[in-house]
Amino acid sequence: MTVALRIVLIFVALAFLIEVFRLVSAGKLQLKYSLLWMLLSVVLIICAIFPGIVYFFSDLLGFQTPSNFVYLVSIIGLLGICLSLTVIVSWQARDIRKLIQEVTLMQDSLERKAKHQQQEKEQSDPKIRD
């Protein structure tokens, strides 16, 4: 890995890390979801500073080139992110459905109370009936 490529990787990873921090501080990204992206940036910085790590693991696992190892790890990482996002979306869909049901029940209850109060008011005040 050339020095220029390593510098570019470090710059991109730092820019990405700064953007994640900015999104968290602006309240657009929750901290628990940002940890994965922060970890990814730190790993990228470590691999750019110490490229021997990638070569060591690719040789250890029997890959012909380190780029094949990086591609495989990247694909596995992306699949993991997709799975975690799918789980989050599923939980949120369940929670939204539950909230919709609760709001509907509350609206129905309020409408019944308002109708009941209107009927009581009409019965107690004969002028309203006329």
N, C-alpha and C positions, 0 to 999 in steps of 0.2 A: 504494500500500500504506500503510495507516494505521500510525501509530506504535504503537498498541496491538497490532496484528497482528504487527508486527516484533518487539516485546518478547516476545510469546507464542512466536513462532518461535525466538527466541534462547534463551528459557528451556527450551523443549522439546528443542532441539538440545543444549544444555549438559547437561540431565538425561540424555539419551540417551548422550552422550559419557561422563559420569560412570559410568553403568551399565555401559557397555562396559569401561571401565577396571576397575571392580569385578569384573566377570566374569573378566577376564584375570588380575587379581591373586589371585582365588580359585581359579584353575586350571580354571574351567568353560568357558573359551573360549581357544583357542590364539591367540597373537599374530598369526600369519599370516592367520587368518580375521577377526580384529578390525580389521585395517587398512582394509578396505573400509567398515566401519561408521564408523570414525573419520573417514575421508575424507568420507563422506556427511554427517556431523555438521558438519564444518568447512565444507563447501560450503554447507550450509543456513545456518550462521551468517554466512558472507560474503554470501550473497544477502539475508539479512535486514538486515544492516548497510548494504549497498550495493544496494538494489533496482534501481538503474539498469542493473546488469549483465543482469538478466533482461529488462528492457525493450529493451536494446540488441540482445541476441541474438535476441529474438522479432521485432523489426523487421528485423534483418539477414536472417533466414531467411524472412521474409514471413508470419509468423503474424498473424492478425487481433487476437488478444488474448494477453497474456503467459501467461494461465492455460492456454491451449491448448499453448503451448510447454512449460510446466512439466509438464503431463499427459503429453505425448509423451516428454519426457526421463525422467520417472518410470517410464513403461511400459517404455522401452528399458532403463533401469537395473534394473528388476525382472526383465526377461527375461534380462539378463546375469547377475544373481545366481542365477536358477533354473538357467541353463546351467552356471555354475561349481559349484553344489551337485550337479547331476546328474553332472558329471565326478568330483567327489570321491566321491560314493556309488558310482559305477561302479568306481573304483580300490579303494575299501574292500571292495566285494563280491568283487573279484578276489583281494585280499590275504587276506580271510577264508577263501575257498575254498581257497587255497594253504595256509594255516595248518592248516585242518581236515585236509587230505590229509597234511601232515607229521606232525601229532599222531597220526593214525590209523596211519601207518607206524611211528612210534616205539612206540606201544602194542603193535602186532603184534610188533615186534622184542623188546620187553621180555617179552611173554608167551612167546615162543619161548625166550628165554634162561632164564626161570624154569622152564619145562617141562623144558628140557635139564638144568638144574642139579638139578631134582628127580629126573630119571631117573638122573643120575650118582650122586646121593646114595643112591638105592635100590640101585643096583648095587654100590656100595662097602660098604654096611652091610646085612648079611643080616637083621638084626633088624627093619628097616623093612619088608621084604617080607612078613613073617609077620603 
